[in-house]
Amino acid sequence: MDIWKENVLEDLESGNLEYETREEFLAEFKKKFGEGYEEAIKMVELKKIEQGNMTMEEFVQDFKRTARGSGYEEQLLIEEFKKGMNRTI
């Protein structure tokens, strides 16, 4: 694995990206590694999604949008959804 890829993946997982927008990051990522990594990016985004101050309806919509194209199915989606929900629910 080259050093750029290793650093970007670490930054992506930690949330410490130096790109101003998601689109800017994705454009650079695609330029370096091609289209095959979109699923990996979606998987990381899905693991990081949290309800926070969103209503449940907003969270469900955000989760669905993020889950699309992640490659996750049924049980994995349920687990990630539960992890992202506010614990007070």
FENGI-V387089 format. One record per pair of residues at least 12 apart in sequence whose ideal C-beta (glycine too) atoms are under 6 Angstrom apart, sorted by sequence separation. I is the first residue (numbers start at 0). J is the second residue. D is the distance in Angstrom with one decimal. If there is no record, write none. Layout:
BEGIN
i = (I:I)
j = (J:J)
d = (D:D)
END
This chain:
BEGIN
i = (48:48:62:45:44:45:45:41:42:41:11:38:50:45:49:50:48:50)
j = (62:65:80:65:65:66:69:68:69:69:43:70:83:79:83:84:83:85)
d = (6.0:5.5:5.8:5.2:5.2:5.8:5.0:5.0:5.2:3.8:5.5:4.8:5.8:5.2:5.0:5.4:4.6:4.7)
END
